[in-house]
């Protein structure tokens, strides 16, 4: 399993076992993006919150399975040199995002010594969900590199469950996002 730091608040995790199939006998390799957000930068309601940082996690297509035409389109106007896996993932993720997954729905015995707090929040599609809050971005990424990295194995073991879910009110599923990134197939 490897971890690539994409920027100061975003990491990418992948493994040879993280894959799915859209077409029979063609593996699409996948990865997990963990992006930490300091909510104080977005909303003043969090200015006095002792735990203002959250991590959003999304499933994306791994660099080795990204469609070259999709990557060219995603890189238009950016003009990054697509010469390493970190840049490829960064360009793809910034262009089309990924498939959201709530890592707090996965329970395991792995722990991390950072100070955090789990809160229940309402989600417009999924009802109540658990969201872990952290004191700092560094704490959030340390937790992601320890716990979410380990728990990702369970997510990718049940990948069909996560990709089958509806992502928005027009009916887009995770399969649509994966098909866009891996095969350059538009879903809108």
NUBA-803957 format. One record per residue (C-alpha): residue number from 1; residue in three letters; x negated, y negated, z. Coordinates in steps of 0.1 Angstrom, whole numbers, plus 2048, in hexadecimal, padded with zeros to 3 digits. Example, Ala and Ser with C-alpha at 12.3 -4.5 7.8 and 13.67 -1.06 7.14 Angstrom:
<sites>
+------+------+-----+-----+-----+
: resi : resn :   x :   y :   z :
+------+------+-----+-----+-----+
:    1 :  ala : 785 : 82D : 84E :
:    2 :  ser : 777 : 80B : 847 :
+------+------+-----+-----+-----+
</sites>
This chain:
<sites>
+------+------+-----+-----+-----+
: resi : resn :   x :   y :   z :
+------+------+-----+-----+-----+
:    1 :  unk : 800 : 800 : 800 :
:    2 :  unk : 7F3 : 7DE : 7F8 :
:    3 :  unk : 7FB : 7BA : 802 :
:    4 :  unk : 7F4 : 79C : 7EC :
:    5 :  unk : 7F7 : 779 : 7FA :
:    6 :  unk : 808 : 763 : 7E0 :
:    7 :  unk : 807 : 742 : 7F3 :
:    8 :  unk : 806 : 735 : 817 :
:    9 :  unk : 829 : 743 : 81F :
:   10 :  unk : 82E : 75F : 806 :
:   11 :  unk : 821 : 783 : 804 :
:   12 :  unk : 827 : 79F : 7EC :
:   13 :  unk : 826 : 7C4 : 7F7 :
:   14 :  unk : 826 : 7E2 : 7E0 :
:   15 :  unk : 81E : 807 : 7DF :
:   16 :  unk : 81D : 823 : 7C5 :
:   17 :  unk : 83C : 832 : 7D4 :
:   18 :  unk : 851 : 812 : 7D0 :
:   19 :  unk : 864 : 819 : 7AF :
:   20 :  unk : 885 : 81E : 79E :
:   21 :  unk : 891 : 829 : 77C :
:   22 :  unk : 8A9 : 818 : 765 :
:   23 :  unk : 8A1 : 82E : 747 :
:   24 :  unk : 89C : 853 : 74C :
:   25 :  unk : 877 : 85C : 750 :
:   26 :  unk : 86B : 838 : 751 :
:   27 :  unk : 860 : 82D : 774 :
:   28 :  unk : 863 : 808 : 77D :
:   29 :  unk : 84B : 7FF : 799 :
:   30 :  unk : 857 : 7E7 : 7B3 :
:   31 :  unk : 84B : 7D1 : 7CF :
:   32 :  unk : 857 : 7BC : 7EC :
:   33 :  unk : 854 : 796 : 7EF :
:   34 :  unk : 854 : 788 : 813 :
:   35 :  unk : 857 : 762 : 813 :
:   36 :  unk : 857 : 74E : 834 :
:   37 :  unk : 86B : 72E : 836 :
:   38 :  unk : 868 : 714 : 851 :
:   39 :  unk : 88D : 709 : 854 :
:   40 :  unk : 882 : 6E8 : 863 :
:   41 :  unk : 877 : 6DE : 840 :
:   42 :  unk : 89A : 6E5 : 832 :
:   43 :  unk : 8B2 : 6DB : 84D :
:   44 :  unk : 8AF : 6C3 : 86B :
:   45 :  unk : 8C5 : 6DA : 880 :
:   46 :  unk : 8A6 : 6F0 : 885 :
:   47 :  unk : 890 : 6D3 : 891 :
:   48 :  unk : 892 : 6DE : 8B6 :
:   49 :  unk : 896 : 703 : 8AF :
:   50 :  unk : 87A : 717 : 8C0 :
:   51 :  unk : 87D : 732 : 8A4 :
:   52 :  unk : 880 : 71E : 884 :
:   53 :  unk : 870 : 736 : 86C :
:   54 :  unk : 881 : 752 : 859 :
:   55 :  unk : 874 : 76B : 83F :
:   56 :  unk : 888 : 773 : 81F :
:   57 :  unk : 880 : 794 : 80F :
:   58 :  unk : 886 : 79D : 7EB :
:   59 :  unk : 880 : 7BB : 7D5 :
:   60 :  unk : 86E : 7B3 : 7B4 :
:   61 :  unk : 85E : 7C6 : 798 :
:   62 :  unk : 83A : 7CE : 79D :
:   63 :  unk : 820 : 7BE : 786 :
:   64 :  unk : 819 : 7DF : 773 :
:   65 :  unk : 83E : 7E2 : 76A :
:   66 :  unk : 845 : 7BD : 760 :
:   67 :  unk : 84F : 7B8 : 73C :
:   68 :  unk : 835 : 7A4 : 729 :
:   69 :  unk : 850 : 78F : 717 :
:   70 :  unk : 862 : 788 : 737 :
:   71 :  unk : 841 : 77D : 747 :
:   72 :  unk : 839 : 766 : 729 :
:   73 :  unk : 85C : 756 : 72D :
:   74 :  unk : 858 : 753 : 753 :
:   75 :  unk : 837 : 742 : 74E :
:   76 :  unk : 843 : 728 : 734 :
:   77 :  unk : 83B : 706 : 741 :
:   78 :  unk : 826 : 714 : 75D :
:   79 :  unk : 809 : 71F : 748 :
:   80 :  unk : 7F9 : 735 : 763 :
:   81 :  unk : 7DE : 74E : 757 :
:   82 :  unk : 7F0 : 76F : 75C :
:   83 :  unk : 7CF : 780 : 764 :
:   84 :  unk : 7D7 : 790 : 786 :
:   85 :  unk : 7F3 : 7A1 : 798 :
:   86 :  unk : 7F9 : 785 : 7B1 :
:   87 :  unk : 7FE : 76B : 795 :
:   88 :  unk : 816 : 783 : 782 :
:   89 :  unk : 82B : 789 : 7A1 :
:   90 :  unk : 82B : 764 : 7AA :
:   91 :  unk : 836 : 759 : 788 :
:   92 :  unk : 851 : 774 : 786 :
:   93 :  unk : 85F : 76D : 7A9 :
:   94 :  unk : 860 : 747 : 7A4 :
:   95 :  unk : 872 : 74C : 783 :
:   96 :  unk : 88D : 765 : 78B :
:   97 :  unk : 88A : 76D : 7B0 :
:   98 :  unk : 891 : 791 : 7BB :
:   99 :  unk : 8AB : 7A7 : 7CB :
:  100 :  unk : 8B1 : 79B : 7EF :
:  101 :  unk : 8AD : 7B6 : 80A :
:  102 :  unk : 8B3 : 7B1 : 82F :
:  103 :  unk : 895 : 7C2 : 840 :
:  104 :  unk : 8A5 : 7BE : 862 :
:  105 :  unk : 8BE : 7D9 : 857 :
:  106 :  unk : 8A1 : 7F2 : 858 :
:  107 :  unk : 898 : 800 : 87A :
:  108 :  unk : 877 : 811 : 882 :
:  109 :  unk : 85F : 816 : 89E :
:  110 :  unk : 845 : 7FE : 890 :
:  111 :  unk : 841 : 7DE : 8A5 :
:  112 :  unk : 82E : 7BE : 8A3 :
:  113 :  unk : 822 : 7A7 : 8BF :
:  114 :  unk : 830 : 786 : 8B1 :
:  115 :  unk : 84A : 773 : 8C4 :
:  116 :  unk : 86B : 774 : 8B1 :
:  117 :  unk : 891 : 775 : 8B5 :
:  118 :  unk : 8AC : 787 : 8A2 :
:  119 :  unk : 8CC : 773 : 89B :
:  120 :  unk : 8ED : 77D : 88B :
:  121 :  unk : 8F8 : 768 : 86E :
:  122 :  unk : 915 : 769 : 855 :
:  123 :  unk : 90D : 771 : 831 :
:  124 :  unk : 926 : 769 : 816 :
:  125 :  unk : 925 : 78B : 806 :
:  126 :  unk : 91A : 7A3 : 821 :
:  127 :  unk : 92B : 795 : 841 :
:  128 :  unk : 915 : 794 : 860 :
:  129 :  unk : 8F0 : 79B : 85C :
:  130 :  unk : 8D2 : 79A : 873 :
:  131 :  unk : 8B7 : 781 : 86C :
:  132 :  unk : 896 : 780 : 87F :
:  133 :  unk : 889 : 75D : 888 :
:  134 :  unk : 864 : 755 : 890 :
:  135 :  unk : 851 : 738 : 8A0 :
:  136 :  unk : 839 : 733 : 883 :
:  137 :  unk : 833 : 73D : 85F :
:  138 :  unk : 813 : 750 : 86A :
:  139 :  unk : 828 : 764 : 883 :
:  140 :  unk : 842 : 76C : 868 :
:  141 :  unk : 828 : 778 : 850 :
:  142 :  unk : 816 : 78D : 86A :
:  143 :  unk : 837 : 79E : 872 :
:  144 :  unk : 83E : 7A4 : 84D :
:  145 :  unk : 81B : 7B3 : 848 :
:  146 :  unk : 820 : 7CA : 864 :
:  147 :  unk : 845 : 7D3 : 868 :
:  148 :  unk : 854 : 7CB : 846 :
:  149 :  unk : 837 : 7DC : 834 :
:  150 :  unk : 83E : 7FC : 847 :
:  151 :  unk : 864 : 7F9 : 844 :
:  152 :  unk : 861 : 7F3 : 81E :
:  153 :  unk : 85C : 818 : 81A :
:  154 :  unk : 880 : 81E : 826 :
:  155 :  unk : 88E : 803 : 80F :
:  156 :  unk : 87D : 812 : 7F0 :
:  157 :  unk : 887 : 835 : 7FB :
:  158 :  unk : 8AC : 829 : 7F8 :
:  159 :  unk : 8A6 : 811 : 7DB :
:  160 :  unk : 8C6 : 819 : 7C9 :
:  161 :  unk : 8DA : 80E : 7E7 :
:  162 :  unk : 8CA : 7EC : 7E6 :
:  163 :  unk : 8CB : 7E7 : 7C0 :
:  164 :  unk : 8EF : 7F2 : 7BE :
:  165 :  unk : 8FB : 7D5 : 7D4 :
:  166 :  unk : 90C : 7B6 : 7C5 :
:  167 :  unk : 8F5 : 798 : 7C9 :
:  168 :  unk : 90D : 77C : 7C0 :
:  169 :  unk : 931 : 774 : 7B8 :
:  170 :  unk : 92E : 77B : 793 :
:  171 :  unk : 925 : 79F : 79A :
:  172 :  unk : 8FF : 7A0 : 793 :
:  173 :  unk : 8EE : 7BD : 7A3 :
:  174 :  unk : 8CA : 7C5 : 7AC :
:  175 :  unk : 8C8 : 7DB : 78D :
:  176 :  unk : 8CE : 7BC : 777 :
:  177 :  unk : 8B0 : 7A9 : 787 :
:  178 :  unk : 899 : 7C8 : 784 :
:  179 :  unk : 8A4 : 7CD : 75F :
:  180 :  unk : 89C : 7A8 : 758 :
:  181 :  unk : 879 : 7AA : 767 :
:  182 :  unk : 870 : 7CD : 75A :
:  183 :  unk : 881 : 7CC : 738 :
:  184 :  unk : 888 : 7A7 : 730 :
:  185 :  unk : 8AE : 7AF : 72F :
:  186 :  unk : 8C4 : 790 : 737 :
:  187 :  unk : 8E2 : 796 : 74D :
:  188 :  unk : 8F4 : 775 : 749 :
+------+------+-----+-----+-----+
</sites>
